[in-house]
């Protein structure tokens, strides 16, 4: 009888020890920490008692994640290419806005430059806004100034419109409506200071269906900037491919303060009829030895952005 009791006690002890081991196992989660007393899901059995199937393998990055990684790699290569060029070239900045993808890129985007004649695109936008505010189209007299201002870069026409609109104060208020936060208007309009980031913002406002310019104003801006004189058809248009249209406003000037060196700027858009390409581009530069070398520089910079960003 004594032996029987000892045997029962031994069996009971084994059950208690074994149960404790199972409880101890159940309180360890997949990371090795303590849980709530249940087996990890990877070790649990189904209602039918069968062993669990293996967890599905990861599906890999999403298409969006792959696209983001590709764009980051492209931007990194473009950074390297522009830095290499900058080591031997006059100072420049560039910004890109791809309307199709919403992606932006800028190199030295907040550096400030004299606008020279690219400010005329701002003056045009302000003229169109003023007309809208008055509930009318631009008058024939206003358009007789706007056309040569954009197509021929006529300085006298620009001065007349600049004063007609209210001068520095009025253009500054207009720029605020357009979201230009890094542009400082000068009474001598060609010495207005701006950045490529602001110029790309301006270009986007000229086409934004939800922006301040209505459809007629956007059409007018496109028509004028798409039909500049052949002698001024350089800069951004140099990167347009077959079947694409380009808009542009260029600026060029020399200043005695810069030792007679040239400021060469180009802003505009490249767009295809199927909207597969819809990109705003701004390249600003100064301290160029000549107008010709400055044009070559801004076109090279623009071409590098297209090559590396693949738009």
Residue, then its C-alpha position, 0 to 999 in steps of 0.5 A: x500500500x505504501x508503495x502504491x501511494x509513492x507511485x501515485x505521488x511520483x506520477x502527480x509530481x511529473x504531471x505538475x512539473x510537465x504542466x509548469x514547463x508547458x505554462x513556461x513555454x506558453x508565456x514566451x512570445x516570438x521575441x522571447x518576451x513574456x506574453x499572456x499565457x498562450x502559445x505563439x500563433x506560429x506554434x498553435x494548432x488548428x481546431x482540427x489538431x493538425x500542425x500549422x502550415x508555414x507562414x506565407x513569405x513576404x511579397x516584396x516592395x510595392x510598386x510605389x516603394x520601387x518607384x520611390x527608390x528609383x527616383x531617389x537613385x536618379x536624384x542621387x546620380x543627378x546630384x553627382x553630375x551637377x556637382x561635377x559640372x559645378x566644379x568647373x562652371x559658373x554658378x547655377x541652380x536648377x529646379x524641376x517639377x514633374x506634374x504627372x508624378x508630383x515629384x520635385x527636384x532642386x539643386x541649390x534651389x534657394x540661391x537668389x539670382x537677378x531675374x533679368x527678363x524672366x521677370x516678364x513672365x511674372x508681369x504677364x501673370x499679374x496682368x492676367x490676374x488684374x484683368x480677372x479681378x476686373x471681370x474682363x479680358x486684357x484690353x487690346x492695349x494691354x495685349x499690344x504690350x504683353x505680346x512683344x514683352x514675351x515674344x520679343x522680350x521688349x523692355x519698353x513694353x515691360x516697363x509700360x506694363x510694370x507701371x500700368x499694373x502699379x509698379x513694385x508694390x503691386x507686383x509684390x502683392x501679386x507675387x504673394x497671390x501666386x505663392x512666390x515667397x523667395x522673390x523680391x521685386x525691384x523698381x528696376x524690374x530686371x534686378x528683381x531677385x528670385x530662386x529656381x524654386x519660386x520660378x517653378x512655382x510660378x510655372x505651375x501656377x500658370x497651368x494649375x486648374x485649381x490655381x488663381x488663373x482661369x482657363x482663358x488666362x492660362x491659355x493666353x500665357x501658354x500661347x505667348x510663351x509657346x511662340x517666342x521669336x526664333x532668336x530667343x527659342x533656346x534654353x528649356x526648348x532645347x530638351x523638348x523631343x519630337x511630338x512635345x511642345x515647349x514654353x519659355x521665357x529667357x533672361x540675359x543681362x550683364x552688370x558692371x557690379x559683376x565685372x561685365x559677366x553675364x546672367x543667363x536664365x531660362x524658365x519654361x515647360x515641356x509637355x506632350x499631347x498625351x500628358x506623359x510628359x508635363x515638366x516645369x524647368x527653371x535654370x538660373x546662372x550668373x558670372x558667365x563669360x559670354x551670352x553664348x557660353x551662358x546659354x550652353x551652360x543652362x541648356x547642359x544643366x537642363x539636359x542633365x536633368x532630363x537624362x537622369x530623371x528620365x522624364 
